[in-house]
Amino acid sequence: MNEIKQVTGRGVPLLLDDIDTDRIIPARFLRCVTFDGLGEHAFEDDRQQDPNHPFNNEKYRSGSVLVAGRNFGCGSSREHAPQSLIRWGIKAIIAESFAEIFFGNCTALGTPAVCADRSDLEKLAELIEEDPSREITVDVESKKVTSGDFECDITILDSARNALLSGQWDFMNLLLQNEDAIKETAQKIPYLNHFATQ
């Protein structure tokens, strides 16, 4: 099991509210067969409209901790949105709040999506802008974010926290580890065992 207790990396400040999934990955990129290559299109339209967008800025290119605002990931429930961020390089997201389905998709992909107070997010974004090389640690276990002298509390649903800490966020791995139990259950299901109606 791939347990995720903490993520450490440089930050990307995007302290905007109501960023929906269509802004994260525009609909025209949803026709892909796999998620490969989605990272280069993260925030594609926003980046074209705003040359100063953080995802255009080379000083944030090695960032892996996204600092966002309120209601991040709202809109349609597309797994492509967190997939594109992950493939761009994001490994954790700190925001004021998340849309529920986006939050669930992040957890199912092993990407901690944690909440912090607005004042803490503003301070953290300011610190990142001052020094983009600064390292940020999102500690799921202690429910803290730290960066140098900066520290703040974070919240995350207990179910998501437990899944990340135990490695049970990885559903495919869970299935593979329980192959015998799956086969045993399958033997008890009539339509999987040549069940014939009269």
MIDOSE-1310 file (N, C-alpha, C; in nm, 2 decimals, decimal comma, always signed):
residues 198
mnei	+0,08/-0,12/+0,00/+0,00/+0,00/+0,00/+0,09/+0,12/+0,00; +0,05/+0,22/-0,08/+0,12/+0,35/-0,09/+0,06/+0,45/+0,01; +0,12/+0,45/+0,13/+0,07/+0,54/+0,24/+0,12/+0,68/+0,21; +0,03/+0,78/+0,22/+0,07/+0,92/+0,20/+0,05/+0,99/+0,33
kqvt	+0,16/+1,02/+0,40/+0,16/+1,09/+0,53/+0,19/+1,23/+0,52; +0,28/+1,27/+0,42/+0,31/+1,41/+0,40/+0,36/+1,43/+0,26; +0,35/+1,55/+0,21/+0,40/+1,59/+0,08/+0,48/+1,71/+0,10; +0,60/+1,72/+0,05/+0,69/+1,83/+0,06/+0,73/+1,88/-0,08
grgv	+0,72/+2,01/-0,11/+0,76/+2,06/-0,24/+0,75/+2,21/-0,24; +0,78/+2,27/-0,35/+0,77/+2,41/-0,37/+0,62/+2,44/-0,40; +0,59/+2,57/-0,38/+0,45/+2,61/-0,40/+0,42/+2,68/-0,53; +0,29/+2,67/-0,56/+0,23/+2,75/-0,67/+0,11/+2,83/-0,62
plll	+0,12/+2,96/-0,62/+0,01/+3,04/-0,56/-0,10/+3,07/-0,67; -0,22/+3,03/-0,64/-0,33/+3,05/-0,73/-0,45/+3,08/-0,64; -0,44/+3,19/-0,56/-0,54/+3,22/-0,46/-0,66/+3,29/-0,52; -0,74/+3,21/-0,60/-0,86/+3,26/-0,66/-0,98/+3,17/-0,62
ddid	-1,10/+3,23/-0,61/-1,22/+3,15/-0,57/-1,29/+3,10/-0,69; -1,37/+2,99/-0,66/-1,46/+2,93/-0,76/-1,39/+2,89/-0,89; -1,27/+2,84/-0,88/-1,21/+2,78/-1,00/-1,27/+2,65/-1,04; -1,34/+2,65/-1,15/-1,42/+2,53/-1,19/-1,33/+2,43/-1,27
tdri	-1,38/+2,31/-1,29/-1,31/+2,21/-1,36/-1,29/+2,24/-1,50; -1,38/+2,32/-1,56/-1,36/+2,36/-1,70/-1,24/+2,45/-1,72; -1,22/+2,53/-1,62/-1,10/+2,62/-1,62/-0,97/+2,54/-1,60; -0,98/+2,44/-1,51/-0,86/+2,36/-1,48/-0,82/+2,28/-1,60
ipar	-0,92/+2,22/-1,67/-0,89/+2,15/-1,80/-1,01/+2,17/-1,89; -1,00/+2,25/-1,99/-1,11/+2,28/-2,08/-1,17/+2,15/-2,15; -1,30/+2,16/-2,17/-1,38/+2,04/-2,22/-1,32/+1,98/-2,35; -1,26/+2,06/-2,43/-1,21/+2,00/-2,56/-1,10/+1,90/-2,54
flrc	-1,04/+1,89/-2,42/-0,93/+1,80/-2,39/-0,98/+1,67/-2,32; -1,11/+1,66/-2,31/-1,17/+1,54/-2,24/-1,19/+1,42/-2,34; -1,16/+1,44/-2,46/-1,18/+1,33/-2,56/-1,06/+1,23/-2,56; -0,97/+1,25/-2,47/-0,85/+1,16/-2,47/-0,89/+1,02/-2,42
vtfd	-0,81/+0,92/-2,47/-0,83/+0,78/-2,44/-0,76/+0,75/-2,30; -0,65/+0,81/-2,28/-0,58/+0,80/-2,15/-0,56/+0,95/-2,10; -0,51/+0,96/-1,98/-0,49/+1,09/-1,92/-0,35/+1,14/-1,95; -0,27/+1,06/-2,02/-0,13/+1,11/-2,06/-0,14/+1,24/-2,14
glge	-0,05/+1,33/-2,11/-0,04/+1,45/-2,19/-0,14/+1,56/-2,14; -0,23/+1,53/-2,04/-0,32/+1,63/-1,99/-0,25/+1,74/-1,92; -0,14/+1,71/-1,85/-0,07/+1,81/-1,77/-0,04/+1,94/-1,85; +0,00/+1,92/-1,97/+0,04/+2,04/-2,05/-0,07/+2,13/-2,08
hafe	-0,20/+2,08/-2,07/-0,32/+2,16/-2,09/-0,39/+2,22/-1,97; -0,33/+2,19/-1,85/-0,39/+2,24/-1,73/-0,40/+2,40/-1,74; -0,51/+2,45/-1,71/-0,54/+2,59/-1,71/-0,51/+2,65/-1,85; -0,53/+2,57/-1,96/-0,49/+2,61/-2,09/-0,55/+2,75/-2,13
ddrq	-0,69/+2,77/-2,11/-0,75/+2,89/-2,16/-0,71/+3,01/-2,07; -0,70/+2,98/-1,94/-0,66/+3,09/-1,84/-0,52/+3,14/-1,88; -0,43/+3,04/-1,91/-0,29/+3,07/-1,94/-0,28/+3,15/-2,07; -0,37/+3,12/-2,17/-0,37/+3,20/-2,29/-0,42/+3,34/-2,27
qdpn	-0,52/+3,36/-2,18/-0,58/+3,49/-2,16/-0,49/+3,57/-2,06; -0,41/+3,50/-1,98/-0,33/+3,58/-1,88/-0,19/+3,53/-1,88; -0,10/+3,60/-1,95/+0,04/+3,56/-1,96/+0,11/+3,55/-1,83; +0,05/+3,62/-1,72/+0,11/+3,61/-1,59/+0,05/+3,50/-1,50
hpfn	-0,03/+3,42/-1,56/-0,08/+3,30/-1,48/+0,03/+3,22/-1,42; +0,02/+3,18/-1,29/+0,12/+3,11/-1,23/+0,17/+2,98/-1,30; +0,08/+2,92/-1,38/+0,12/+2,80/-1,45/+0,20/+2,84/-1,58; +0,21/+2,97/-1,61/+0,29/+3,01/-1,72/+0,43/+3,06/-1,67
neky	+0,44/+3,08/-1,54/+0,56/+3,14/-1,48/+0,66/+3,03/-1,45; +0,78/+3,05/-1,51/+0,88/+2,95/-1,50/+0,93/+2,93/-1,35; +0,92/+3,04/-1,27/+0,97/+3,02/-1,14/+0,88/+2,93/-1,05; +0,76/+2,90/-1,10/+0,67/+2,81/-1,03/+0,67/+2,67/-1,09
rsgs	+0,74/+2,65/-1,20/+0,73/+2,53/-1,28/+0,77/+2,40/-1,21; +0,85/+2,41/-1,11/+0,89/+2,30/-1,03/+0,80/+2,28/-0,90; +0,70/+2,36/-0,90/+0,61/+2,36/-0,78/+0,52/+2,23/-0,78; +0,49/+2,18/-0,66/+0,41/+2,06/-0,65/+0,30/+2,08/-0,54
vlva	+0,30/+2,19/-0,47/+0,19/+2,22/-0,38/+0,11/+2,34/-0,42; -0,01/+2,32/-0,46/-0,09/+2,43/-0,51/-0,17/+2,50/-0,40; -0,16/+2,63/-0,39/-0,23/+2,71/-0,29/-0,35/+2,78/-0,36; -0,47/+2,74/-0,33/-0,59/+2,79/-0,40/-0,69/+2,86/-0,30
grnf	-0,80/+2,90/-0,36/-0,90/+2,97/-0,28/-1,02/+2,89/-0,24; -1,13/+2,96/-0,24/-1,26/+2,89/-0,19/-1,32/+2,82/-0,31; -1,39/+2,70/-0,28/-1,47/+2,63/-0,37/-1,39/+2,58/-0,49; -1,26/+2,54/-0,47/-1,18/+2,49/-0,58/-1,23/+2,36/-0,64
gcgs	-1,23/+2,36/-0,77/-1,28/+2,23/-0,84/-1,43/+2,22/-0,85; -1,50/+2,33/-0,85/-1,64/+2,33/-0,86/-1,68/+2,30/-1,01; -1,80/+2,29/-1,04/-1,85/+2,26/-1,18/-1,87/+2,11/-1,20; -1,85/+2,07/-1,33/-1,87/+1,94/-1,37/-1,77/+1,84/-1,30
sreh	-1,82/+1,72/-1,28/-1,74/+1,62/-1,20/-1,65/+1,54/-1,29; -1,55/+1,60/-1,34/-1,45/+1,53/-1,43/-1,32/+1,50/-1,36; -1,29/+1,37/-1,37/-1,16/+1,32/-1,31/-1,05/+1,38/-1,38; -1,07/+1,43/-1,51/-0,96/+1,49/-1,59/-0,90/+1,61/-1,52
apqs	-0,98/+1,68/-1,43/-0,93/+1,80/-1,37/-0,81/+1,77/-1,27; -0,83/+1,68/-1,17/-0,72/+1,65/-1,09/-0,61/+1,57/-1,16; -0,65/+1,49/-1,26/-0,55/+1,42/-1,34/-0,46/+1,52/-1,41; -0,51/+1,63/-1,47/-0,43/+1,73/-1,54/-0,33/+1,80/-1,44
lirw	-0,38/+1,83/-1,32/-0,30/+1,89/-1,22/-0,18/+1,80/-1,18; -0,22/+1,67/-1,15/-0,12/+1,58/-1,11/-0,01/+1,56/-1,22; -0,06/+1,55/-1,35/+0,04/+1,54/-1,46/+0,12/+1,66/-1,48; +0,07/+1,78/-1,44/+0,15/+1,90/-1,45/+0,26/+1,90/-1,34
gika	+0,23/+1,83/-1,23/+0,33/+1,81/-1,12/+0,28/+1,84/-0,98; +0,15/+1,87/-0,97/+0,09/+1,90/-0,84/+0,07/+1,76/-0,76; +0,12/+1,77/-0,63/+0,11/+1,65/-0,55/+0,02/+1,67/-0,43; -0,01/+1,80/-0,40/-0,10/+1,83/-0,29/-0,17/+1,97/-0,32
iiae	-0,29/+1,99/-0,27/-0,36/+2,11/-0,29/-0,41/+2,16/-0,15; -0,38/+2,29/-0,12/-0,43/+2,36/+0,00/-0,52/+2,46/-0,05; -0,65/+2,46/+0,00/-0,75/+2,56/-0,04/-0,83/+2,60/+0,08; -0,92/+2,70/+0,06/-1,01/+2,74/+0,16/-1,12/+2,63/+0,17
sfae	-1,17/+2,58/+0,06/-1,26/+2,48/+0,05/-1,26/+2,42/-0,09; -1,32/+2,30/-0,10/-1,32/+2,22/-0,23/-1,46/+2,18/-0,26; -1,49/+2,17/-0,39/-1,61/+2,10/-0,44/-1,60/+1,96/-0,40; -1,71/+1,90/-0,36/-1,71/+1,76/-0,30/-1,65/+1,66/-0,39
iffg	-1,70/+1,66/-0,52/-1,66/+1,55/-0,61/-1,51/+1,57/-0,65; -1,47/+1,69/-0,67/-1,32/+1,72/-0,70/-1,24/+1,67/-0,58; -1,28/+1,70/-0,46/-1,21/+1,65/-0,34/-1,20/+1,50/-0,34; -1,31/+1,43/-0,37/-1,31/+1,29/-0,37/-1,22/+1,23/-0,48
ncta	-1,22/+1,29/-0,59/-1,13/+1,25/-0,70/-0,99/+1,26/-0,66; -0,95/+1,37/-0,60/-0,81/+1,39/-0,55/-0,77/+1,28/-0,45; -0,86/+1,25/-0,36/-0,83/+1,15/-0,26/-0,81/+1,02/-0,33; -0,90/+0,98/-0,43/-0,89/+0,86/-0,50/-0,76/+0,85/-0,58
lgtp	-0,70/+0,96/-0,61/-0,58/+0,96/-0,69/-0,45/+0,98/-0,60; -0,47/+0,98/-0,47/-0,36/+0,99/-0,38/-0,30/+1,13/-0,37; -0,39/+1,23/-0,39/-0,34/+1,37/-0,38/-0,41/+1,44/-0,27; -0,34/+1,47/-0,16/-0,41/+1,53/-0,04/-0,47/+1,67/-0,08
avca	-0,60/+1,68/-0,05/-0,67/+1,81/-0,08/-0,71/+1,86/+0,06; -0,64/+1,96/+0,12/-0,66/+2,00/+0,26/-0,71/+2,14/+0,26; -0,78/+2,18/+0,37/-0,83/+2,31/+0,38/-0,76/+2,39/+0,49; -0,74/+2,52/+0,46/-0,68/+2,61/+0,56/-0,76/+2,74/+0,56
drsd	-0,74/+2,82/+0,67/-0,81/+2,95/+0,68/-0,76/+3,04/+0,57; -0,84/+3,13/+0,53/-0,80/+3,23/+0,43/-0,68/+3,31/+0,46; -0,67/+3,35/+0,59/-0,56/+3,44/+0,63/-0,43/+3,36/+0,62; -0,43/+3,23/+0,65/-0,31/+3,14/+0,64/-0,28/+3,12/+0,49
lekl	-0,38/+3,10/+0,41/-0,35/+3,09/+0,26/-0,29/+3,21/+0,20; -0,34/+3,33/+0,25/-0,29/+3,46/+0,20/-0,14/+3,47/+0,24; -0,11/+3,44/+0,36/+0,03/+3,45/+0,41/+0,12/+3,35/+0,33; +0,07/+3,23/+0,31/+0,15/+3,13/+0,24/+0,17/+3,17/+0,10
aeli	+0,07/+3,22/+0,03/+0,09/+3,26/-0,11/+0,19/+3,38/-0,11; +0,18/+3,47/-0,02/+0,28/+3,58/-0,01/+0,42/+3,53/+0,00; +0,44/+3,43/+0,09/+0,57/+3,37/+0,11/+0,63/+3,30/-0,01; +0,54/+3,23/-0,08/+0,58/+3,17/-0,21/+0,62/+3,27/-0,31
eedp	+0,54/+3,38/-0,33/+0,58/+3,48/-0,42/+0,71/+3,55/-0,39; +0,74/+3,56/-0,26/+0,86/+3,63/-0,22/+0,98/+3,53/-0,25; +0,96/+3,40/-0,23/+1,07/+3,30/-0,25/+1,01/+3,17/-0,31; +1,00/+3,16/-0,44/+0,94/+3,04/-0,50/+1,02/+2,91/-0,47
srei	+1,15/+2,93/-0,42/+1,22/+2,80/-0,39/+1,19/+2,75/-0,25; +1,11/+2,82/-0,18/+1,07/+2,78/-0,04/+1,00/+2,65/-0,04; +1,03/+2,56/+0,05/+0,97/+2,43/+0,05/+0,85/+2,44/+0,15; +0,74/+2,37/+0,11/+0,62/+2,36/+0,19/+0,59/+2,21/+0,22
tvdv	+0,56/+2,18/+0,34/+0,52/+2,05/+0,38/+0,37/+2,04/+0,42; +0,30/+1,96/+0,35/+0,16/+1,93/+0,39/+0,16/+1,80/+0,47; +0,14/+1,81/+0,60/+0,15/+1,69/+0,68/+0,01/+1,64/+0,71; -0,03/+1,53/+0,64/-0,17/+1,48/+0,66/-0,18/+1,42/+0,80
eskk	-0,08/+1,36/+0,85/-0,08/+1,29/+0,98/-0,10/+1,39/+1,09; -0,02/+1,50/+1,10/-0,04/+1,60/+1,21/-0,14/+1,71/+1,17; -0,19/+1,71/+1,05/-0,28/+1,81/+1,01/-0,23/+1,95/+1,02; -0,10/+1,97/+0,97/-0,03/+2,09/+0,97/+0,03/+2,12/+0,83
vtsg	+0,04/+2,25/+0,80/+0,13/+2,29/+0,69/+0,24/+2,37/+0,75; +0,36/+2,34/+0,70/+0,48/+2,42/+0,75/+0,56/+2,46/+0,64; +0,63/+2,57/+0,66/+0,72/+2,62/+0,56/+0,81/+2,72/+0,63; +0,93/+2,68/+0,66/+1,02/+2,76/+0,74/+0,96/+2,79/+0,88
dfec	+0,95/+2,92/+0,91/+0,89/+2,96/+1,04/+0,73/+2,96/+1,03; +0,68/+2,94/+0,91/+0,53/+2,95/+0,89/+0,47/+2,81/+0,93; +0,36/+2,81/+1,00/+0,29/+2,69/+1,03/+0,14/+2,72/+1,05; +0,06/+2,64/+1,00/-0,09/+2,66/+1,01/-0,16/+2,52/+1,02
diti	-0,27/+2,52/+1,08/-0,36/+2,40/+1,09/-0,43/+2,38/+0,96; -0,46/+2,26/+0,93/-0,54/+2,22/+0,81/-0,64/+2,13/+0,86; -0,75/+2,12/+0,78/-0,85/+2,02/+0,80/-0,87/+1,93/+0,68; -0,91/+1,81/+0,70/-0,94/+1,71/+0,59/-1,04/+1,61/+0,65
ldsa	-1,13/+1,57/+0,57/-1,23/+1,47/+0,62/-1,15/+1,35/+0,68; -1,20/+1,30/+0,79/-1,14/+1,18/+0,85/-1,13/+1,06/+0,75; -1,23/+1,04/+0,68/-1,23/+0,92/+0,58/-1,12/+0,94/+0,48; -1,10/+1,06/+0,43/-1,00/+1,08/+0,33/-0,86/+1,07/+0,40
rnal	-0,85/+1,13/+0,51/-0,72/+1,13/+0,59/-0,68/+0,98/+0,61; -0,78/+0,90/+0,66/-0,75/+0,76/+0,70/-0,71/+0,69/+0,57; -0,78/+0,71/+0,46/-0,75/+0,64/+0,33/-0,60/+0,68/+0,29; -0,57/+0,80/+0,30/-0,43/+0,84/+0,26/-0,32/+0,78/+0,35
lsgq	-0,35/+0,79/+0,48/-0,25/+0,74/+0,58/-0,23/+0,59/+0,57; -0,34/+0,52/+0,54/-0,34/+0,37/+0,54/-0,30/+0,32/+0,40; -0,30/+0,40/+0,30/-0,28/+0,36/+0,16/-0,41/+0,30/+0,09; -0,52/+0,31/+0,16/-0,64/+0,25/+0,11/-0,71/+0,34/+0,00
wdfm	-0,65/+0,46/-0,03/-0,70/+0,54/-0,13/-0,68/+0,47/-0,27; -0,58/+0,38/-0,28/-0,55/+0,31/-0,40/-0,64/+0,19/-0,43; -0,76/+0,22/-0,49/-0,86/+0,11/-0,50/-0,81/-0,01/-0,59; -0,73/+0,02/-0,69/-0,68/-0,09/-0,77/-0,59/-0,18/-0,69
nlll	-0,51/-0,12/-0,61/-0,42/-0,20/-0,52/-0,50/-0,28/-0,42; -0,61/-0,22/-0,37/-0,69/-0,29/-0,27/-0,76/-0,41/-0,34; -0,80/-0,40/-0,46/-0,86/-0,51/-0,53/-0,76/-0,62/-0,55; -0,64/-0,58/-0,60/-0,54/-0,68/-0,63/-0,50/-0,76/-0,50
qned	-0,49/-0,69/-0,39/-0,46/-0,75/-0,26/-0,56/-0,84/-0,20; -0,69/-0,83/-0,26/-0,80/-0,91/-0,21/-0,85/-1,00/-0,31; -0,76/-1,05/-0,40/-0,80/-1,14/-0,50/-0,88/-1,26/-0,45; -0,83/-1,33/-0,35/-0,89/-1,45/-0,30/-1,03/-1,42/-0,25
aike	-1,05/-1,31/-0,17/-1,18/-1,27/-0,12/-1,28/-1,24/-0,24; -1,23/-1,18/-0,34/-1,31/-1,15/-0,46/-1,36/-1,28/-0,53; -1,27/-1,37/-0,54/-1,30/-1,50/-0,61/-1,40/-1,58/-0,52; -1,38/-1,57/-0,39/-1,48/-1,64/-0,30/-1,62/-1,58/-0,31
taqk	-1,62/-1,45/-0,31/-1,75/-1,38/-0,33/-1,82/-1,41/-0,46; -1,74/-1,42/-0,57/-1,79/-1,45/-0,70/-1,85/-1,59/-0,71; -1,80/-1,68/-0,63/-1,85/-1,82/-0,63/-1,99/-1,82/-0,57; -2,02/-1,72/-0,49/-2,15/-1,72/-0,42/-2,26/-1,64/-0,50
ipyl	-2,22/-1,58/-0,61/-2,32/-1,51/-0,70/-2,37/-1,60/-0,81; -2,50/-1,63/-0,80/-2,56/-1,72/-0,90/-2,53/-1,69/-1,04; -2,55/-1,57/-1,09/-2,53/-1,54/-1,23/-2,39/-1,55/-1,28; -2,30/-1,56/-1,18/-2,16/-1,58/-1,22/-2,12/-1,73/-1,22
nhfa	-2,22/-1,81/-1,18/-2,19/-1,96/-1,17/-2,30/-2,04/-1,25; -2,32/-2,00/-1,37/-2,41/-2,08/-1,46/-2,55/-2,09/-1,40; -2,60/-1,99/-1,34/-2,73/-1,99/-1,29/-2,83/-2,00/-1,40; -2,93/-2,09/-1,40/-3,02/-2,10/-1,50/-3,16/-2,08/-1,45
tq	-3,24/-2,00/-1,51/-3,38/-1,98/-1,47/-3,47/-2,10/-1,52; -3,57/-2,13/-1,45/-3,66/-2,23/-1,49/-3,76/-2,18/-1,59
